[in-house]
Amino acid sequence: MALYDRDACEALTAAVTDRLGADVGAVFRTGFFDTLDRTVTLGERGAFVITGDIPAMWLRDSTAQLGPYLHLAGEEPLLAATIGAVVTRQLDLLLSDPYANAFNDGPTGAGHQDDLTDMGPGTWERKYEVDSLCYPLQLAYDLWAVTGRVEHLARFAEAARLVIAIWRTEQDHEQRSTYAFQRLHGPASDTLTRDGRGGLVAPTGLTWSAFRPSDDACALGYNVPGNAFAAVVLGHVATLARDVLDDDALAGAADELRREIETALAAHAVVRHDGELVYAYEVDGLGGANLMDDANVPSLLSLPLIGWCAADDPLYLATRALVLSPANPYFYEGTAARGIGSPHTPAGNVWPIALAVQGLTATDEAEKARLLELLVRTDGGAGRMHESFTCDDPTQFTRPWFSWADSMFCELALDVAGLRTYRRTSATGGVRA
């Protein structure tokens, strides 16, 4: 079965090339078609999406990889059906283990089976991350918002109830949660302290996360951008529950938890730095606050992109200034590039995902265009994006094929070309300065 209409996708690629030039068009073409042709496999249980050079399906990555195709899905039914098949598989995987972040294509036993956690043969990795539960619900909502399709929502209510239950449990991780995770090999960021329980936290109304979107352990247990994303997604759950599923109970449960998380973010996530109010990246409810940002989304830099706030929100702008400066310990500047990296990759490495997010959240069209040109110039001669590259030498990079990064380049190119037709809006109102 065809995954998409080739002519429609070729027409979009031609439009990008015509508006932005051959160099941008060539990188766009590679990323746009490789994701569809090389990462997505249709099966009886929906569509399985590998990350690129890792043969597993991350709930987060698979959603982000499909982002550029939402802009065509309203007019291209084959593509809409493919996105729906991905959602179907995502929801099935989420229901099979809501604490897992990455899955195998069936019970193959591949991946990190020697980790000390409640693994199953269908799970590649069982690092619990708040955002992993957000992404499938977000993609389900996005597809409905763009196309009006509802076929992919067959298990949505079931999955949303489970997500709400998990987030409720993890609001009091110390007393209610049974989740634990230990990895006996690798760096310290790959495992949790206190015999797999993670650092101590106090209840705040926020929901706890073991790991960041980078798959690195949280330094403090409440990831702020992850909680902001959860609040946004809970708003979308309530909308679908009321407008499509006729499920007032689910809508009410989503709205109630959303309000609790929003209130807790206002009370605990906003801190003062150099006289200005900014968002912390992580907090613990015990007075600890981690001022930083990581390249992986959701990040503080990405808050307008995920629908938490407007790009000109004063609190966001103050936070943006912080994370795009040396005050962020993972902001790097070299002869080739300056931007946000991650403790997940070597010091001095900038991530194309973060550069794309910086462009997508910029209010200045010149900044968007500059960042798109920078991404083309720092592809290491490969004609595609990578996980990260050394800020002094783009030919030194990590991960030769990272589909998420390719898709983020495509999103930015569509934005600069005036062809990015679907944008998430703030469903929550966010926290105002």
C-alpha beads as a LAMMPS data file, in Angstrom:
LAMMPS data file: protein, C-alpha beads

433 atoms
432 bonds

1 atom types
1 bond types

-500.0 500.0 xlo xhi
-500.0 500.0 ylo yhi
-500.0 500.0 zlo zhi

Masses

1 110.0

Atoms # bond

1 1 1 0.000 0.000 0.000
2 1 1 1.324 3.468 -0.879
3 1 1 2.197 5.701 2.075
4 1 1 1.739 8.977 0.230
5 1 1 1.005 10.631 -3.093
6 1 1 4.393 11.153 -4.720
7 1 1 3.180 13.938 -6.987
8 1 1 1.831 16.003 -4.070
9 1 1 5.083 15.627 -2.132
10 1 1 7.161 16.447 -5.210
11 1 1 5.087 19.578 -5.744
12 1 1 5.776 20.727 -2.178
13 1 1 9.484 20.012 -2.572
14 1 1 9.542 21.985 -5.821
15 1 1 7.830 24.909 -4.106
16 1 1 10.414 24.922 -1.307
17 1 1 13.239 24.820 -3.842
18 1 1 11.710 27.570 -5.946
19 1 1 11.288 29.886 -2.940
20 1 1 14.486 29.111 -1.014
21 1 1 17.004 27.939 -3.615
22 1 1 18.670 24.708 -4.688
23 1 1 20.862 24.242 -1.595
24 1 1 17.956 24.334 0.831
25 1 1 15.799 22.361 -1.598
26 1 1 18.323 19.517 -1.803
27 1 1 18.513 19.071 1.983
28 1 1 14.739 19.383 2.241
29 1 1 14.228 16.688 -0.388
30 1 1 16.557 14.253 1.380
31 1 1 14.901 14.650 4.749
32 1 1 11.340 14.813 3.487
33 1 1 11.456 11.665 1.376
34 1 1 13.869 9.617 3.513
35 1 1 11.548 9.737 6.496
36 1 1 8.639 8.430 4.441
37 1 1 10.593 5.962 2.324
38 1 1 13.042 4.566 4.879
39 1 1 11.614 4.895 8.403
40 1 1 7.894 4.042 8.096
41 1 1 6.656 0.458 7.712
42 1 1 2.950 -0.377 7.516
43 1 1 1.690 -3.486 9.278
44 1 1 -1.464 -5.041 10.645
45 1 1 -1.162 -3.052 13.883
46 1 1 -0.528 0.309 12.250
47 1 1 2.764 1.854 11.160
48 1 1 6.141 1.355 12.848
49 1 1 8.637 4.232 12.606
50 1 1 12.346 3.788 13.283
51 1 1 14.481 6.768 14.345
52 1 1 16.975 6.367 11.485
53 1 1 20.161 4.580 12.482
54 1 1 18.504 2.963 15.542
55 1 1 15.944 0.274 14.603
56 1 1 13.455 1.157 17.354
57 1 1 10.381 3.369 17.603
58 1 1 10.480 6.230 20.092
59 1 1 7.050 7.705 20.876
60 1 1 8.627 11.173 20.890
61 1 1 10.741 10.854 17.752
62 1 1 8.069 9.185 15.654
63 1 1 5.683 12.072 16.328
64 1 1 8.276 14.745 15.545
65 1 1 9.379 12.892 12.408
66 1 1 5.857 13.227 11.004
67 1 1 5.484 16.934 11.796
68 1 1 6.238 18.247 8.275
69 1 1 3.581 16.015 6.725
70 1 1 0.756 17.547 8.747
71 1 1 0.957 20.559 6.437
72 1 1 -0.071 18.355 3.498
73 1 1 -2.368 15.913 5.276
74 1 1 -5.523 18.004 4.880
75 1 1 -5.268 17.699 1.104
76 1 1 -3.465 14.363 0.734
77 1 1 -5.559 11.421 2.034
78 1 1 -2.836 8.776 1.641
79 1 1 -0.497 10.788 3.821
80 1 1 -3.263 11.410 6.345
81 1 1 -3.922 7.664 6.494
82 1 1 -0.218 6.993 7.099
83 1 1 -0.127 9.458 10.001
84 1 1 -3.265 7.804 11.355
85 1 1 -1.587 4.396 11.152
86 1 1 1.344 5.763 13.155
87 1 1 -1.022 7.092 15.823
88 1 1 -2.740 3.695 15.988
89 1 1 0.590 1.972 16.618
90 1 1 1.705 4.627 19.103
91 1 1 -1.427 4.257 21.201
92 1 1 -1.102 0.464 21.192
93 1 1 2.526 0.739 22.327
94 1 1 1.689 3.286 24.999
95 1 1 -1.034 1.030 26.370
96 1 1 1.373 -1.914 26.416
97 1 1 3.799 -0.063 28.729
98 1 1 3.199 3.601 29.626
99 1 1 6.588 3.816 31.366
100 1 1 8.541 2.911 28.223
101 1 1 9.985 5.447 25.821
102 1 1 11.030 3.186 22.918
103 1 1 9.714 -0.062 21.451
104 1 1 10.606 -2.964 19.195
105 1 1 8.575 -3.969 16.156
106 1 1 7.043 -6.879 18.038
107 1 1 8.287 -8.986 20.994
108 1 1 11.793 -9.407 19.583
109 1 1 13.706 -8.956 22.834
110 1 1 15.984 -6.355 21.226
111 1 1 17.241 -3.300 23.058
112 1 1 18.194 -2.843 26.704
113 1 1 16.824 -6.064 28.136
114 1 1 19.402 -6.168 30.962
115 1 1 18.199 -2.940 32.595
116 1 1 16.789 -3.329 36.096
117 1 1 13.169 -2.380 35.503
118 1 1 9.965 -4.145 34.487
119 1 1 11.015 -4.829 30.890
120 1 1 9.148 -6.834 28.294
121 1 1 10.366 -8.268 24.963
122 1 1 8.447 -5.626 23.013
123 1 1 10.226 -2.774 24.800
124 1 1 13.531 -1.387 23.503
125 1 1 14.077 0.972 26.443
126 1 1 12.022 1.720 29.554
127 1 1 13.102 5.205 30.549
128 1 1 10.036 6.985 31.888
129 1 1 9.647 10.465 30.378
130 1 1 6.606 12.707 30.717
131 1 1 6.940 13.878 27.125
132 1 1 6.800 10.317 25.751
133 1 1 3.188 10.138 26.918
134 1 1 2.426 13.591 25.519
135 1 1 3.526 13.005 21.952
136 1 1 1.052 10.302 20.785
137 1 1 -1.879 12.235 22.234
138 1 1 -0.583 15.388 20.542
139 1 1 -0.255 13.704 17.139
140 1 1 -3.741 12.237 17.466
141 1 1 -5.115 15.713 18.137
142 1 1 -3.050 17.306 15.356
143 1 1 -4.318 14.865 12.747
144 1 1 -7.916 15.489 13.771
145 1 1 -7.370 19.272 13.793
146 1 1 -5.890 19.219 10.287
147 1 1 -8.157 16.681 8.612
148 1 1 -11.219 16.034 10.764
149 1 1 -10.391 12.311 10.657
150 1 1 -11.480 10.212 13.647
151 1 1 -10.582 6.641 12.644
152 1 1 -7.265 6.838 14.511
153 1 1 -9.042 7.696 17.775
154 1 1 -10.394 4.180 18.446
155 1 1 -8.166 3.697 21.524
156 1 1 -7.581 7.360 22.294
157 1 1 -9.867 7.573 25.330
158 1 1 -8.367 4.397 26.785
159 1 1 -4.843 5.735 26.304
160 1 1 -5.713 9.188 27.635
161 1 1 -7.208 7.711 30.807
162 1 1 -4.077 5.664 31.367
163 1 1 -1.854 8.714 30.826
164 1 1 -3.880 10.745 33.300
165 1 1 -3.644 7.915 35.836
166 1 1 0.140 7.700 35.420
167 1 1 0.568 11.466 35.736
168 1 1 -1.628 11.427 38.841
169 1 1 0.499 8.670 40.375
170 1 1 3.698 10.534 39.564
171 1 1 2.434 13.705 41.242
172 1 1 3.413 11.833 44.416
173 1 1 6.281 9.728 43.168
174 1 1 7.719 9.015 46.616
175 1 1 4.566 7.517 48.074
176 1 1 2.573 6.145 45.146
177 1 1 4.897 5.129 42.321
178 1 1 6.423 1.686 41.863
179 1 1 8.577 2.721 38.890
180 1 1 12.321 2.219 39.215
181 1 1 15.133 2.061 36.689
182 1 1 18.792 1.102 36.871
183 1 1 21.305 0.562 34.087
184 1 1 24.392 -1.360 35.158
185 1 1 26.628 -0.055 32.373
186 1 1 27.165 3.245 30.585
187 1 1 27.362 6.810 31.889
188 1 1 25.741 7.973 35.121
189 1 1 23.122 9.879 33.102
190 1 1 21.723 6.540 31.918
191 1 1 20.523 5.427 35.340
192 1 1 18.654 6.695 38.400
193 1 1 20.037 7.210 41.895
194 1 1 18.565 5.829 45.145
195 1 1 18.324 2.274 43.843
196 1 1 16.519 3.403 40.738
197 1 1 14.063 5.792 42.377
198 1 1 15.735 9.051 41.312
199 1 1 16.458 12.182 43.305
200 1 1 14.158 13.091 46.198
201 1 1 11.167 15.295 45.380
202 1 1 8.261 16.777 47.331
203 1 1 4.685 16.950 45.993
204 1 1 3.927 20.211 44.176
205 1 1 1.129 19.440 41.738
206 1 1 3.693 18.859 38.985
207 1 1 4.144 15.346 37.613
208 1 1 7.504 13.612 38.047
209 1 1 9.755 12.408 35.236
210 1 1 12.665 10.009 35.531
211 1 1 14.356 11.126 32.322
212 1 1 14.552 14.159 30.080
213 1 1 13.583 14.209 26.378
214 1 1 17.288 13.537 25.749
215 1 1 16.888 10.159 27.511
216 1 1 19.288 11.464 30.207
217 1 1 18.282 11.199 33.860
218 1 1 16.663 14.297 35.333
219 1 1 18.860 16.138 37.810
220 1 1 15.684 17.311 39.588
221 1 1 12.514 15.302 39.250
222 1 1 10.054 17.821 37.828
223 1 1 10.911 18.648 34.217
224 1 1 9.360 22.043 33.520
225 1 1 8.974 21.931 29.705
226 1 1 7.657 18.379 30.020
227 1 1 4.995 19.554 32.465
228 1 1 4.111 22.504 30.227
229 1 1 3.683 20.077 27.323
230 1 1 1.515 17.836 29.502
231 1 1 -0.749 20.795 30.312
232 1 1 -1.101 21.651 26.616
233 1 1 -1.889 18.052 25.698
234 1 1 -4.430 17.721 28.498
235 1 1 -6.245 20.688 26.970
236 1 1 -6.341 18.846 23.665
237 1 1 -7.552 15.663 25.364
238 1 1 -10.441 17.642 26.847
239 1 1 -11.306 19.077 23.425
240 1 1 -11.363 15.672 21.735
241 1 1 -13.288 14.142 24.650
242 1 1 -16.024 16.772 24.376
243 1 1 -16.172 17.480 20.660
244 1 1 -15.568 14.014 19.221
245 1 1 -15.852 11.275 21.838
246 1 1 -18.833 12.595 23.837
247 1 1 -16.957 11.750 27.040
248 1 1 -17.527 14.482 29.613
249 1 1 -15.886 12.441 32.361
250 1 1 -12.609 12.228 30.444
251 1 1 -12.803 15.924 29.566
252 1 1 -13.335 16.814 33.195
253 1 1 -10.457 14.655 34.382
254 1 1 -8.130 16.194 31.786
255 1 1 -9.171 19.743 32.633
256 1 1 -8.752 19.191 36.361
257 1 1 -5.227 17.817 36.027
258 1 1 -4.320 20.529 33.498
259 1 1 -5.322 23.244 35.976
260 1 1 -3.290 21.616 38.755
261 1 1 -0.168 21.449 36.610
262 1 1 -0.584 25.035 35.399
263 1 1 -0.985 26.273 38.960
264 1 1 2.069 24.309 40.065
265 1 1 4.170 25.670 37.194
266 1 1 3.272 29.217 38.218
267 1 1 4.170 28.492 41.833
268 1 1 7.337 26.417 41.403
269 1 1 8.808 26.728 37.891
270 1 1 9.253 30.496 37.676
271 1 1 12.407 31.738 39.408
272 1 1 14.462 34.927 39.467
273 1 1 17.748 35.157 37.550
274 1 1 19.760 38.364 37.408
275 1 1 16.699 40.332 38.472
276 1 1 14.339 38.810 35.880
277 1 1 11.719 36.111 36.148
278 1 1 12.507 33.060 34.009
279 1 1 11.507 29.421 33.786
280 1 1 13.757 26.850 35.411
281 1 1 14.411 23.683 33.419
282 1 1 13.845 21.395 36.406
283 1 1 12.689 21.800 39.993
284 1 1 12.268 19.393 42.897
285 1 1 9.649 20.972 45.172
286 1 1 12.307 21.295 47.879
287 1 1 13.695 24.643 46.754
288 1 1 16.039 23.305 44.082
289 1 1 15.957 24.815 40.586
290 1 1 18.101 23.874 37.592
291 1 1 18.756 26.807 35.237
292 1 1 19.662 25.328 31.842
293 1 1 18.115 24.091 28.639
294 1 1 18.606 20.970 26.543
295 1 1 18.382 20.695 22.763
296 1 1 15.712 18.001 22.825
297 1 1 12.038 18.958 22.584
298 1 1 10.160 19.772 24.743
299 1 1 12.674 22.356 25.866
300 1 1 12.312 25.806 27.342
301 1 1 13.275 27.216 23.952
302 1 1 10.419 25.250 22.335
303 1 1 7.594 26.466 24.625
304 1 1 5.795 28.444 21.865
305 1 1 6.299 25.559 19.411
306 1 1 4.536 23.064 21.680
307 1 1 1.655 25.480 22.224
308 1 1 2.392 26.600 25.789
309 1 1 2.751 30.331 25.167
310 1 1 3.138 32.945 22.471
311 1 1 6.572 33.619 21.017
312 1 1 6.431 37.214 22.285
313 1 1 5.366 36.300 25.838
314 1 1 7.600 38.350 28.197
315 1 1 8.384 35.430 30.515
316 1 1 9.322 33.287 27.543
317 1 1 11.489 36.022 26.025
318 1 1 13.418 36.409 29.276
319 1 1 13.896 32.646 29.424
320 1 1 14.922 32.553 25.751
321 1 1 17.599 35.168 26.383
322 1 1 18.976 33.058 29.219
323 1 1 19.088 29.723 27.382
324 1 1 20.634 31.300 24.275
325 1 1 23.534 32.640 26.313
326 1 1 26.520 31.331 28.311
327 1 1 24.227 31.327 31.357
328 1 1 22.972 28.026 29.939
329 1 1 25.782 25.520 30.560
330 1 1 24.844 23.691 27.341
331 1 1 25.028 26.730 25.061
332 1 1 28.115 26.545 22.894
333 1 1 29.748 29.009 20.530
334 1 1 32.504 28.271 18.019
335 1 1 33.810 29.308 14.632
336 1 1 31.090 27.399 12.768
337 1 1 27.991 27.830 14.921
338 1 1 26.501 28.942 18.201
339 1 1 23.540 27.196 19.743
340 1 1 22.198 24.775 22.318
341 1 1 23.646 21.313 22.834
342 1 1 23.045 18.628 25.424
343 1 1 24.860 16.641 28.102
344 1 1 23.764 13.674 25.986
345 1 1 26.497 14.530 23.458
346 1 1 30.069 15.830 23.842
347 1 1 30.694 19.307 25.225
348 1 1 30.936 21.846 22.420
349 1 1 28.433 20.048 20.197
350 1 1 25.470 22.042 18.874
351 1 1 22.242 20.283 17.895
352 1 1 20.484 21.027 14.570
353 1 1 17.175 20.340 16.326
354 1 1 17.843 23.243 18.695
355 1 1 18.857 25.532 15.819
356 1 1 15.631 24.648 14.002
357 1 1 13.581 25.267 17.151
358 1 1 15.334 28.610 17.606
359 1 1 14.248 29.530 14.086
360 1 1 10.704 28.239 14.464
361 1 1 10.186 30.253 17.668
362 1 1 11.865 33.445 16.424
363 1 1 9.732 36.519 15.850
364 1 1 12.271 37.980 13.395
365 1 1 12.084 36.643 9.833
366 1 1 15.766 37.467 9.305
367 1 1 16.714 35.252 12.255
368 1 1 14.673 32.394 10.806
369 1 1 16.397 32.712 7.425
370 1 1 19.848 32.999 9.020
371 1 1 19.354 29.813 11.021
372 1 1 18.095 27.896 7.985
373 1 1 21.191 28.937 6.061
374 1 1 23.378 27.957 9.030
375 1 1 21.849 24.475 9.072
376 1 1 22.639 23.972 5.388
377 1 1 26.188 25.233 5.921
378 1 1 26.828 22.892 8.870
379 1 1 25.581 19.601 7.414
380 1 1 29.139 18.241 7.377
381 1 1 28.959 17.734 3.629
382 1 1 26.383 14.973 4.080
383 1 1 23.371 16.794 2.663
384 1 1 21.319 15.993 5.779
385 1 1 21.051 16.865 9.455
386 1 1 22.767 15.029 12.309
387 1 1 22.159 14.632 16.013
388 1 1 24.923 17.141 16.848
389 1 1 28.102 18.612 15.427
390 1 1 31.188 20.251 16.879
391 1 1 30.658 23.999 16.923
392 1 1 34.117 24.530 15.388
393 1 1 33.952 21.730 12.801
394 1 1 30.629 20.472 11.358
395 1 1 32.360 17.465 9.764
396 1 1 32.694 16.064 13.301
397 1 1 29.179 14.927 14.137
398 1 1 27.170 12.307 16.026
399 1 1 24.646 9.934 14.421
400 1 1 24.911 9.802 10.629
401 1 1 21.143 9.400 10.190
402 1 1 18.848 11.031 12.714
403 1 1 15.423 11.399 11.137
404 1 1 14.032 13.740 13.804
405 1 1 16.684 16.321 12.931
406 1 1 15.863 16.007 9.221
407 1 1 12.191 16.643 9.972
408 1 1 12.966 19.707 12.073
409 1 1 14.978 21.127 9.177
410 1 1 11.982 20.509 6.917
411 1 1 9.682 22.296 9.389
412 1 1 11.926 25.354 9.432
413 1 1 12.278 25.369 5.644
414 1 1 8.495 25.229 5.252
415 1 1 8.177 28.082 7.739
416 1 1 10.703 30.321 5.977
417 1 1 9.086 29.493 2.623
418 1 1 5.634 30.457 3.908
419 1 1 4.363 26.895 3.453
420 1 1 3.963 25.827 7.089
421 1 1 0.188 25.892 7.306
422 1 1 -0.496 24.235 10.691
423 1 1 0.667 25.773 13.964
424 1 1 -0.150 24.729 17.494
425 1 1 -1.766 27.475 19.517
426 1 1 -1.720 27.966 23.253
427 1 1 -4.522 25.818 24.592
428 1 1 -3.622 26.647 28.202
429 1 1 -2.809 30.326 28.379
430 1 1 0.485 29.445 30.001
431 1 1 2.154 31.354 32.815
432 1 1 2.383 35.074 32.265
433 1 1 5.177 37.321 33.503

Bonds

1 1 1 2
2 1 2 3
3 1 3 4
4 1 4 5
5 1 5 6
6 1 6 7
7 1 7 8
8 1 8 9
9 1 9 10
10 1 10 11
11 1 11 12
12 1 12 13
13 1 13 14
14 1 14 15
15 1 15 16
16 1 16 17
17 1 17 18
18 1 18 19
19 1 19 20
20 1 20 21
21 1 21 22
22 1 22 23
23 1 23 24
24 1 24 25
25 1 25 26
26 1 26 27
27 1 27 28
28 1 28 29
29 1 29 30
30 1 30 31
31 1 31 32
32 1 32 33
33 1 33 34
34 1 34 35
35 1 35 36
36 1 36 37
37 1 37 38
38 1 38 39
39 1 39 40
40 1 40 41
41 1 41 42
42 1 42 43
43 1 43 44
44 1 44 45
45 1 45 46
46 1 46 47
47 1 47 48
48 1 48 49
49 1 49 50
50 1 50 51
51 1 51 52
52 1 52 53
53 1 53 54
54 1 54 55
55 1 55 56
56 1 56 57
57 1 57 58
58 1 58 59
59 1 59 60
60 1 60 61
61 1 61 62
62 1 62 63
63 1 63 64
64 1 64 65
65 1 65 66
66 1 66 67
67 1 67 68
68 1 68 69
69 1 69 70
70 1 70 71
71 1 71 72
72 1 72 73
73 1 73 74
74 1 74 75
75 1 75 76
76 1 76 77
77 1 77 78
78 1 78 79
79 1 79 80
80 1 80 81
81 1 81 82
82 1 82 83
83 1 83 84
84 1 84 85
85 1 85 86
86 1 86 87
87 1 87 88
88 1 88 89
89 1 89 90
90 1 90 91
91 1 91 92
92 1 92 93
93 1 93 94
94 1 94 95
95 1 95 96
96 1 96 97
97 1 97 98
98 1 98 99
99 1 99 100
100 1 100 101
101 1 101 102
102 1 102 103
103 1 103 104
104 1 104 105
105 1 105 106
106 1 106 107
107 1 107 108
108 1 108 109
109 1 109 110
110 1 110 111
111 1 111 112
112 1 112 113
113 1 113 114
114 1 114 115
115 1 115 116
116 1 116 117
117 1 117 118
118 1 118 119
119 1 119 120
120 1 120 121
121 1 121 122
122 1 122 123
123 1 123 124
124 1 124 125
125 1 125 126
126 1 126 127
127 1 127 128
128 1 128 129
129 1 129 130
130 1 130 131
131 1 131 132
132 1 132 133
133 1 133 134
134 1 134 135
135 1 135 136
136 1 136 137
137 1 137 138
138 1 138 139
139 1 139 140
140 1 140 141
141 1 141 142
142 1 142 143
143 1 143 144
144 1 144 145
145 1 145 146
146 1 146 147
147 1 147 148
148 1 148 149
149 1 149 150
150 1 150 151
151 1 151 152
152 1 152 153
153 1 153 154
154 1 154 155
155 1 155 156
156 1 156 157
157 1 157 158
158 1 158 159
159 1 159 160
160 1 160 161
161 1 161 162
162 1 162 163
163 1 163 164
164 1 164 165
165 1 165 166
166 1 166 167
167 1 167 168
168 1 168 169
169 1 169 170
170 1 170 171
171 1 171 172
172 1 172 173
173 1 173 174
174 1 174 175
175 1 175 176
176 1 176 177
177 1 177 178
178 1 178 179
179 1 179 180
180 1 180 181
181 1 181 182
182 1 182 183
183 1 183 184
184 1 184 185
185 1 185 186
186 1 186 187
187 1 187 188
188 1 188 189
189 1 189 190
190 1 190 191
191 1 191 192
192 1 192 193
193 1 193 194
194 1 194 195
195 1 195 196
196 1 196 197
197 1 197 198
198 1 198 199
199 1 199 200
200 1 200 201
201 1 201 202
202 1 202 203
203 1 203 204
204 1 204 205
205 1 205 206
206 1 206 207
207 1 207 208
208 1 208 209
209 1 209 210
210 1 210 211
211 1 211 212
212 1 212 213
213 1 213 214
214 1 214 215
215 1 215 216
216 1 216 217
217 1 217 218
218 1 218 219
219 1 219 220
220 1 220 221
221 1 221 222
222 1 222 223
223 1 223 224
224 1 224 225
225 1 225 226
226 1 226 227
227 1 227 228
228 1 228 229
229 1 229 230
230 1 230 231
231 1 231 232
232 1 232 233
233 1 233 234
234 1 234 235
235 1 235 236
236 1 236 237
237 1 237 238
238 1 238 239
239 1 239 240
240 1 240 241
241 1 241 242
242 1 242 243
243 1 243 244
244 1 244 245
245 1 245 246
246 1 246 247
247 1 247 248
248 1 248 249
249 1 249 250
250 1 250 251
251 1 251 252
252 1 252 253
253 1 253 254
254 1 254 255
255 1 255 256
256 1 256 257
257 1 257 258
258 1 258 259
259 1 259 260
260 1 260 261
261 1 261 262
262 1 262 263
263 1 263 264
264 1 264 265
265 1 265 266
266 1 266 267
267 1 267 268
268 1 268 269
269 1 269 270
270 1 270 271
271 1 271 272
272 1 272 273
273 1 273 274
274 1 274 275
275 1 275 276
276 1 276 277
277 1 277 278
278 1 278 279
279 1 279 280
280 1 280 281
281 1 281 282
282 1 282 283
283 1 283 284
284 1 284 285
285 1 285 286
286 1 286 287
287 1 287 288
288 1 288 289
289 1 289 290
290 1 290 291
291 1 291 292
292 1 292 293
293 1 293 294
294 1 294 295
295 1 295 296
296 1 296 297
297 1 297 298
298 1 298 299
299 1 299 300
300 1 300 301
301 1 301 302
302 1 302 303
303 1 303 304
304 1 304 305
305 1 305 306
306 1 306 307
307 1 307 308
308 1 308 309
309 1 309 310
310 1 310 311
311 1 311 312
312 1 312 313
313 1 313 314
314 1 314 315
315 1 315 316
316 1 316 317
317 1 317 318
318 1 318 319
319 1 319 320
320 1 320 321
321 1 321 322
322 1 322 323
323 1 323 324
324 1 324 325
325 1 325 326
326 1 326 327
327 1 327 328
328 1 328 329
329 1 329 330
330 1 330 331
331 1 331 332
332 1 332 333
333 1 333 334
334 1 334 335
335 1 335 336
336 1 336 337
337 1 337 338
338 1 338 339
339 1 339 340
340 1 340 341
341 1 341 342
342 1 342 343
343 1 343 344
344 1 344 345
345 1 345 346
346 1 346 347
347 1 347 348
348 1 348 349
349 1 349 350
350 1 350 351
351 1 351 352
352 1 352 353
353 1 353 354
354 1 354 355
355 1 355 356
356 1 356 357
357 1 357 358
358 1 358 359
359 1 359 360
360 1 360 361
361 1 361 362
362 1 362 363
363 1 363 364
364 1 364 365
365 1 365 366
366 1 366 367
367 1 367 368
368 1 368 369
369 1 369 370
370 1 370 371
371 1 371 372
372 1 372 373
373 1 373 374
374 1 374 375
375 1 375 376
376 1 376 377
377 1 377 378
378 1 378 379
379 1 379 380
380 1 380 381
381 1 381 382
382 1 382 383
383 1 383 384
384 1 384 385
385 1 385 386
386 1 386 387
387 1 387 388
388 1 388 389
389 1 389 390
390 1 390 391
391 1 391 392
392 1 392 393
393 1 393 394
394 1 394 395
395 1 395 396
396 1 396 397
397 1 397 398
398 1 398 399
399 1 399 400
400 1 400 401
401 1 401 402
402 1 402 403
403 1 403 404
404 1 404 405
405 1 405 406
406 1 406 407
407 1 407 408
408 1 408 409
409 1 409 410
410 1 410 411
411 1 411 412
412 1 412 413
413 1 413 414
414 1 414 415
415 1 415 416
416 1 416 417
417 1 417 418
418 1 418 419
419 1 419 420
420 1 420 421
421 1 421 422
422 1 422 423
423 1 423 424
424 1 424 425
425 1 425 426
426 1 426 427
427 1 427 428
428 1 428 429
429 1 429 430
430 1 430 431
431 1 431 432
432 1 432 433
